[in-house]
Amino acid sequence: MSLKSKNITFSLPVDLIEKLRECADNNHIPSVSAGVREAIEQYVANIEKKALHDKMMEAANDALFMKDLHNSMSAFSVSDAESAKEEK
């Protein structure tokens, strides 16, 4: 995440803001802003994770991709086996 910050204005339900303030008052979060930032970071991470999952599922259904993946795995199987022996 970028260390730069920018103030923005948005609307939240009053009861949610009260809960955030209570969390901050009870030291569960450093501040309301920190709680909102963490929640948005987690939300965006979940969206990105789902997008990656969707792309992987799409690739898994692509016959050419799967053939290329299989060929690549086969080409490196000997060196992978040798590396596994060295790690033990």
Rosetta constraint file for C-alpha pairs under 8 A:
AtomPair CA 12 CA 16 HARMONIC 6.75 0.50
AtomPair CA 12 CA 17 HARMONIC 6.70 0.50
AtomPair CA 13 CA 17 HARMONIC 6.52 0.50
AtomPair CA 14 CA 18 HARMONIC 6.22 0.50
AtomPair CA 15 CA 19 HARMONIC 6.20 0.50
AtomPair CA 16 CA 20 HARMONIC 6.19 0.50
AtomPair CA 17 CA 21 HARMONIC 6.15 0.50
AtomPair CA 17 CA 32 HARMONIC 7.90 0.50
AtomPair CA 18 CA 22 HARMONIC 6.13 0.50
AtomPair CA 19 CA 23 HARMONIC 6.17 0.50
AtomPair CA 20 CA 24 HARMONIC 6.24 0.50
AtomPair CA 20 CA 32 HARMONIC 5.58 0.50
AtomPair CA 20 CA 35 HARMONIC 7.00 0.50
AtomPair CA 21 CA 25 HARMONIC 6.02 0.50
AtomPair CA 21 CA 31 HARMONIC 7.51 0.50
AtomPair CA 21 CA 32 HARMONIC 5.87 0.50
AtomPair CA 22 CA 26 HARMONIC 6.09 0.50
AtomPair CA 23 CA 27 HARMONIC 6.19 0.50
AtomPair CA 23 CA 28 HARMONIC 5.05 0.50
AtomPair CA 23 CA 29 HARMONIC 5.92 0.50
AtomPair CA 23 CA 32 HARMONIC 7.90 0.50
AtomPair CA 24 CA 28 HARMONIC 5.76 0.50
AtomPair CA 24 CA 29 HARMONIC 4.93 0.50
AtomPair CA 24 CA 30 HARMONIC 5.79 0.50
AtomPair CA 24 CA 31 HARMONIC 4.99 0.50
AtomPair CA 24 CA 32 HARMONIC 6.08 0.50
AtomPair CA 29 CA 34 HARMONIC 6.76 0.50
AtomPair CA 29 CA 35 HARMONIC 5.89 0.50
AtomPair CA 30 CA 34 HARMONIC 6.06 0.50
AtomPair CA 30 CA 35 HARMONIC 7.33 0.50
AtomPair CA 31 CA 35 HARMONIC 6.23 0.50
AtomPair CA 32 CA 36 HARMONIC 6.20 0.50
AtomPair CA 33 CA 37 HARMONIC 6.02 0.50
AtomPair CA 34 CA 38 HARMONIC 6.06 0.50
AtomPair CA 35 CA 39 HARMONIC 6.11 0.50
AtomPair CA 36 CA 40 HARMONIC 6.12 0.50
AtomPair CA 37 CA 41 HARMONIC 6.08 0.50
AtomPair CA 38 CA 42 HARMONIC 6.18 0.50
AtomPair CA 39 CA 43 HARMONIC 6.10 0.50
AtomPair CA 40 CA 44 HARMONIC 6.04 0.50
AtomPair CA 41 CA 45 HARMONIC 6.08 0.50
AtomPair CA 42 CA 46 HARMONIC 6.14 0.50
AtomPair CA 43 CA 47 HARMONIC 6.34 0.50
AtomPair CA 44 CA 48 HARMONIC 6.17 0.50
AtomPair CA 45 CA 49 HARMONIC 6.03 0.50
AtomPair CA 46 CA 50 HARMONIC 6.13 0.50
AtomPair CA 47 CA 51 HARMONIC 6.16 0.50
AtomPair CA 48 CA 52 HARMONIC 6.18 0.50
AtomPair CA 49 CA 53 HARMONIC 6.15 0.50
AtomPair CA 50 CA 54 HARMONIC 6.09 0.50
AtomPair CA 51 CA 55 HARMONIC 6.26 0.50
AtomPair CA 52 CA 56 HARMONIC 6.15 0.50
AtomPair CA 53 CA 57 HARMONIC 6.15 0.50
AtomPair CA 54 CA 58 HARMONIC 6.16 0.50
AtomPair CA 55 CA 59 HARMONIC 6.12 0.50
AtomPair CA 56 CA 60 HARMONIC 6.06 0.50
AtomPair CA 57 CA 61 HARMONIC 6.48 0.50
AtomPair CA 58 CA 62 HARMONIC 6.57 0.50
AtomPair CA 59 CA 65 HARMONIC 6.32 0.50
AtomPair CA 59 CA 66 HARMONIC 7.36 0.50
AtomPair CA 60 CA 65 HARMONIC 7.40 0.50
AtomPair CA 60 CA 66 HARMONIC 6.35 0.50
AtomPair CA 61 CA 66 HARMONIC 7.73 0.50
AtomPair CA 62 CA 66 HARMONIC 6.24 0.50
AtomPair CA 63 CA 67 HARMONIC 6.09 0.50
AtomPair CA 64 CA 68 HARMONIC 6.16 0.50
AtomPair CA 65 CA 69 HARMONIC 6.09 0.50
AtomPair CA 66 CA 70 HARMONIC 6.07 0.50
AtomPair CA 67 CA 71 HARMONIC 6.15 0.50
AtomPair CA 68 CA 72 HARMONIC 6.13 0.50
AtomPair CA 69 CA 73 HARMONIC 6.13 0.50
AtomPair CA 70 CA 74 HARMONIC 6.09 0.50
AtomPair CA 71 CA 75 HARMONIC 6.10 0.50
AtomPair CA 72 CA 76 HARMONIC 6.41 0.50
AtomPair CA 73 CA 77 HARMONIC 5.94 0.50
AtomPair CA 76 CA 80 HARMONIC 5.93 0.50
AtomPair CA 77 CA 81 HARMONIC 6.09 0.50
AtomPair CA 78 CA 82 HARMONIC 6.29 0.50
AtomPair CA 79 CA 83 HARMONIC 6.10 0.50
AtomPair CA 80 CA 84 HARMONIC 6.18 0.50
AtomPair CA 81 CA 85 HARMONIC 6.39 0.50
AtomPair CA 82 CA 86 HARMONIC 6.41 0.50
AtomPair CA 83 CA 87 HARMONIC 6.34 0.50
AtomPair CA 84 CA 88 HARMONIC 6.78 0.50
